[in-house]
Amino acid sequence: MHNKQDLKSSFVYRNKTYYIDWYEIIDDNLPNLPWQQVYVIGDINGMAPVVHYDGDENDNLPGGKTEPGETVEQTIVREMDEEIKAKVVSWKPLGYQVGVNSDGKKVYQLRVYAKLIFEEKFENDPGGLVIGHSLVPIKDLNQHIRWGEIGDRLVNMALKSK
């Protein structure tokens, strides 16, 4: 089964409205796209980590930019280590969103579900943006990240992946 555009949506993040197309990954096969970012719905005993930023009331999923030459899995492993000091036990793709930057370029952001375990205590993010994290019940995750109907969809997909 192929991935299909599942939803057209928008959400407000950091006072900016994003208009995106959402594609659900049906068969766990990751499409060969130029992934710019990967974000993780982590599962640590039924709780999902959300990261906090200095001077910003918005919480977010841990994750971030894919570095040049890095695979999706390498991005996931690196970002979980940097932002929350967790080890990835297993992961699966849930879907992705495609948006358009102000310069007209498409942006491909992957969303995955991952079983995680904490390896050590978080001290600081080498990227300097994350100042800490909290654990919230997966079912309540979208109340923290506020990603609208796509957030609701992700939460439901993550709960089914457990």
Rosetta blueprint (number, residue, H / E / L):
1 M L
2 H L
3 N L
4 K E
5 Q E
6 D E
7 L E
8 K E
9 S E
10 S E
11 F E
12 V E
13 Y E
14 R L
15 N L
16 K E
17 T E
18 Y E
19 Y E
20 I E
21 D E
22 W E
23 Y E
24 E E
25 I L
26 I L
27 D L
28 D L
29 N L
30 L L
31 P L
32 N L
33 L L
34 P L
35 W L
36 Q L
37 Q E
38 V E
39 Y E
40 V E
41 I E
42 G E
43 D E
44 I E
45 N L
46 G L
47 M E
48 A E
49 P E
50 V E
51 V E
52 H E
53 Y E
54 D L
55 G L
56 D E
57 E E
58 N E
59 D E
60 N E
61 L L
62 P L
63 G E
64 G E
65 K E
66 T L
67 E L
68 P L
69 G L
70 E L
71 T L
72 V H
73 E H
74 Q H
75 T H
76 I H
77 V H
78 R H
79 E H
80 M H
81 D H
82 E H
83 E H
84 I H
85 K L
86 A E
87 K E
88 V E
89 V E
90 S E
91 W E
92 K E
93 P E
94 L E
95 G E
96 Y E
97 Q E
98 V E
99 G E
100 V E
101 N L
102 S L
103 D L
104 G L
105 K L
106 K E
107 V E
108 Y E
109 Q E
110 L E
111 R E
112 V E
113 Y E
114 A E
115 K E
116 L E
117 I E
118 F E
119 E L
120 E L
121 K L
122 F L
123 E L
124 N L
125 D L
126 P L
127 G L
128 G L
129 L L
130 V E
131 I E
132 G E
133 H E
134 S E
135 L E
136 V E
137 P E
138 I H
139 K H
140 D H
141 L H
142 N H
143 Q H
144 H H
145 I H
146 R L
147 W L
148 G H
149 E H
150 I H
151 G H
152 D H
153 R H
154 L H
155 V H
156 N H
157 M H
158 A H
159 L H
160 K H
161 S H
162 K L
